[in-house]
Amino acid sequence: MNERWKDPGVLRGAVSGAESFTVPGLVTEGRPFSVDYEVSGAGAAEISYSLGDTDAGETVVERPRLPWRATVRMQGVEAVPMLSVVLDEDGGRVEGVVRVDGTEAIRCTAAGASGTLMCVAEAGGLD
């Protein structure tokens, strides 16, 4: 059996008796990591992104100028890098990228009137 499936401390099975497991790439010791959010294209009405702390929540940017970029520091296994973009009623096309410690974690696109982009990277950063 692969060693990553033997970590009892990160995620537990939802069904009683299920074996504990770890998500590949998950950082369990809670080290700090950097998250870069980027949005390019045209037609964004609103951008929101997580700050990584359940108490801090997210930040919303209305009518952003594209290309747009923000960097935040996160820490812990509950820190989830998340980026969303809502297009305006006239439509458009945007691309969003989330990088964790300089490595691309996820890339998403949205197009059309009132389209929505949602990018969610792995919690806790990458190995």
Protein Blocks (a to p, Z undefined) as FASTA:
>chain_A
ZZklmpmklbccfbghiacdddehiafkopacddddddedehiabdcddehiaklopadd
ehiacddddddddedjklccdddddddfkopaddddddeehiafbdcddedehiacdddd
dehiaZZ
